[in-house]
Amino acid sequence: MDASVTFLNGRIVIDPAVCNGRPTLRGKRITVQSVLEYLGAGDTEADILSEYPTLEAEDIRACLMFAGQLMNQRYDLVKVA
């Protein structure tokens, strides 16, 4: 049995059985990546909430915080060939 992992008070869930293990919002089939792509395309929080009525404003903020935490990691470049 695969276990899920949650972040940011359960707002972000990584479950291997949902959306191929991509981070989702509260286990729904709405990925963090989708929300970030909407924001990157210029959609507003209101636009996203209108498109996905099951989401809450806190979910969108959690996506931004989660992305920020990922960017806070150290990345090393390794030559493989």
Contacts in CASP RR format, 6 or more apart in sequence:
PFRMAT RR
TARGET T0000
AUTHOR 0000-0000-0000
METHOD contacts of the structure
MODEL  1
MDASVTFLNGRIVIDPAVCNGRPTLRGKRITVQSVLEYLGAGDTEADILS
EYPTLEAEDIRACLMFAGQLMNQRYDLVKVA
2 15 0 8 1.000
2 16 0 8 1.000
2 17 0 8 1.000
4 13 0 8 1.000
4 14 0 8 1.000
4 15 0 8 1.000
4 16 0 8 1.000
4 17 0 8 1.000
4 18 0 8 1.000
4 27 0 8 1.000
5 13 0 8 1.000
5 14 0 8 1.000
5 15 0 8 1.000
6 12 0 8 1.000
6 13 0 8 1.000
6 14 0 8 1.000
7 13 0 8 1.000
7 14 0 8 1.000
7 23 0 8 1.000
7 62 0 8 1.000
7 66 0 8 1.000
7 69 0 8 1.000
8 62 0 8 1.000
8 65 0 8 1.000
8 66 0 8 1.000
10 26 0 8 1.000
11 25 0 8 1.000
11 26 0 8 1.000
11 58 0 8 1.000
11 59 0 8 1.000
11 62 0 8 1.000
12 23 0 8 1.000
12 24 0 8 1.000
12 25 0 8 1.000
12 32 0 8 1.000
12 62 0 8 1.000
12 63 0 8 1.000
12 66 0 8 1.000
13 23 0 8 1.000
13 24 0 8 1.000
13 25 0 8 1.000
13 26 0 8 1.000
13 27 0 8 1.000
14 21 0 8 1.000
14 22 0 8 1.000
14 23 0 8 1.000
14 24 0 8 1.000
15 21 0 8 1.000
15 24 0 8 1.000
15 27 0 8 1.000
18 24 0 8 1.000
18 27 0 8 1.000
18 29 0 8 1.000
19 29 0 8 1.000
19 31 0 8 1.000
22 31 0 8 1.000
22 32 0 8 1.000
22 33 0 8 1.000
23 31 0 8 1.000
23 32 0 8 1.000
23 33 0 8 1.000
23 66 0 8 1.000
24 30 0 8 1.000
24 31 0 8 1.000
24 32 0 8 1.000
25 31 0 8 1.000
25 32 0 8 1.000
25 35 0 8 1.000
25 55 0 8 1.000
25 59 0 8 1.000
25 62 0 8 1.000
25 63 0 8 1.000
26 59 0 8 1.000
28 54 0 8 1.000
28 55 0 8 1.000
30 52 0 8 1.000
30 54 0 8 1.000
30 55 0 8 1.000
32 63 0 8 1.000
32 66 0 8 1.000
32 67 0 8 1.000
35 48 0 8 1.000
35 55 0 8 1.000
35 59 0 8 1.000
35 60 0 8 1.000
35 63 0 8 1.000
36 63 0 8 1.000
36 64 0 8 1.000
36 67 0 8 1.000
38 47 0 8 1.000
38 48 0 8 1.000
38 51 0 8 1.000
39 48 0 8 1.000
39 60 0 8 1.000
39 63 0 8 1.000
39 64 0 8 1.000
45 57 0 8 1.000
45 60 0 8 1.000
48 55 0 8 1.000
48 60 0 8 1.000
49 55 0 8 1.000
49 56 0 8 1.000
49 57 0 8 1.000
49 60 0 8 1.000
END
